[in-house]
């Protein structure tokens, strides 16, 4: 059985820009699920893929704060 790390103090808030630790597009946190013991504990995020609006749920340990790439002008 997998041990869960419950969110007692959320790292991110609605409106924060995040991305998966493995990369991928910038996403906006739309909702924080913090119910103790809930299988939905984590973050609901939204982003655009072309013209399509995407959304799904992520566990906190899979996300990091988004840092915009620096332009080298």
BALOBA-1460 file (C-alpha; in Angstrom, 3 decimals):
// residues 73
<rec num="1" residu="x" x="0.000" y="0.000" z="0.000"/>
<rec num="2" residu="x" x="1.318" y="3.412" z="-1.003"/>
<rec num="3" residu="x" x="1.887" y="5.917" z="1.787"/>
<rec num="4" residu="x" x="0.182" y="9.247" z="1.108"/>
<rec num="5" residu="x" x="1.618" y="12.611" z="2.055"/>
<rec num="6" residu="x" x="-1.454" y="14.648" z="2.937"/>
<rec num="7" residu="x" x="-1.558" y="18.358" z="2.160"/>
<rec num="8" residu="x" x="-1.797" y="20.162" z="5.469"/>
<rec num="9" residu="x" x="-0.422" y="23.435" z="4.131"/>
<rec num="10" residu="x" x="-0.824" y="23.814" z="0.394"/>
<rec num="11" residu="x" x="2.323" y="24.779" z="-1.495"/>
<rec num="12" residu="x" x="0.311" y="26.422" z="-4.305"/>
<rec num="13" residu="x" x="-2.812" y="28.603" z="-4.371"/>
<rec num="14" residu="x" x="-5.504" y="29.213" z="-6.980"/>
<rec num="15" residu="x" x="-4.060" y="31.475" z="-9.675"/>
<rec num="16" residu="x" x="-0.485" y="30.219" z="-9.268"/>
<rec num="17" residu="x" x="1.327" y="29.150" z="-12.444"/>
<rec num="18" residu="x" x="2.840" y="25.656" z="-12.171"/>
<rec num="19" residu="x" x="4.174" y="22.895" z="-14.373"/>
<rec num="20" residu="x" x="4.948" y="19.229" z="-14.018"/>
<rec num="21" residu="x" x="8.402" y="18.485" z="-12.626"/>
<rec num="22" residu="x" x="9.008" y="16.572" z="-15.854"/>
<rec num="23" residu="x" x="8.289" y="19.716" z="-17.895"/>
<rec num="24" residu="x" x="5.289" y="20.360" z="-20.152"/>
<rec num="25" residu="x" x="3.239" y="23.552" z="-20.509"/>
<rec num="26" residu="x" x="2.577" y="26.183" z="-17.887"/>
<rec num="27" residu="x" x="-0.720" y="25.547" z="-16.074"/>
<rec num="28" residu="x" x="-2.888" y="27.647" z="-13.756"/>
<rec num="29" residu="x" x="-4.015" y="26.202" z="-10.429"/>
<rec num="30" residu="x" x="-7.805" y="26.536" z="-10.378"/>
<rec num="31" residu="x" x="-8.602" y="24.721" z="-7.120"/>
<rec num="32" residu="x" x="-6.788" y="23.191" z="-4.152"/>
<rec num="33" residu="x" x="-8.225" y="19.933" z="-2.795"/>
<rec num="34" residu="x" x="-7.092" y="19.519" z="0.826"/>
<rec num="35" residu="x" x="-9.683" y="17.153" z="2.313"/>
<rec num="36" residu="x" x="-7.785" y="14.823" z="4.652"/>
<rec num="37" residu="x" x="-7.830" y="11.309" z="3.311"/>
<rec num="38" residu="x" x="-9.498" y="12.284" z="0.047"/>
<rec num="39" residu="x" x="-8.338" y="10.452" z="-3.057"/>
<rec num="40" residu="x" x="-8.683" y="13.801" z="-4.865"/>
<rec num="41" residu="x" x="-6.216" y="15.634" z="-2.610"/>
<rec num="42" residu="x" x="-3.964" y="17.869" z="-4.717"/>
<rec num="43" residu="x" x="-4.512" y="20.545" z="-7.363"/>
<rec num="44" residu="x" x="-6.942" y="21.048" z="-10.217"/>
<rec num="45" residu="x" x="-5.071" y="22.792" z="-13.038"/>
<rec num="46" residu="x" x="-6.062" y="24.326" z="-16.388"/>
<rec num="47" residu="x" x="-4.033" y="25.132" z="-19.510"/>
<rec num="48" residu="x" x="-4.417" y="25.579" z="-23.251"/>
<rec num="49" residu="x" x="-3.275" y="23.091" z="-25.872"/>
<rec num="50" residu="x" x="-3.649" y="25.070" z="-29.084"/>
<rec num="51" residu="x" x="-7.254" y="26.303" z="-29.078"/>
<rec num="52" residu="x" x="-8.365" y="23.568" z="-26.690"/>
<rec num="53" residu="x" x="-8.795" y="24.268" z="-22.959"/>
<rec num="54" residu="x" x="-7.462" y="21.322" z="-20.943"/>
<rec num="55" residu="x" x="-7.830" y="20.525" z="-17.242"/>
<rec num="56" residu="x" x="-6.998" y="17.734" z="-14.841"/>
<rec num="57" residu="x" x="-5.954" y="16.936" z="-11.284"/>
<rec num="58" residu="x" x="-2.337" y="16.588" z="-10.051"/>
<rec num="59" residu="x" x="-0.770" y="15.511" z="-6.762"/>
<rec num="60" residu="x" x="1.477" y="18.114" z="-5.135"/>
<rec num="61" residu="x" x="4.655" y="16.040" z="-5.459"/>
<rec num="62" residu="x" x="4.320" y="16.085" z="-9.271"/>
<rec num="63" residu="x" x="4.287" y="19.910" z="-9.573"/>
<rec num="64" residu="x" x="6.771" y="22.768" z="-9.328"/>
<rec num="65" residu="x" x="6.421" y="26.534" z="-9.637"/>
<rec num="66" residu="x" x="6.657" y="27.681" z="-13.255"/>
<rec num="67" residu="x" x="9.685" y="29.787" z="-14.168"/>
<rec num="68" residu="x" x="9.385" y="31.585" z="-17.508"/>
<rec num="69" residu="x" x="12.306" y="31.041" z="-19.888"/>
<rec num="70" residu="x" x="14.720" y="33.986" z="-20.030"/>
<rec num="71" residu="x" x="15.038" y="35.748" z="-23.365"/>
<rec num="72" residu="x" x="18.570" y="36.386" z="-24.516"/>
<rec num="73" residu="x" x="18.243" y="39.667" z="-26.421"/>
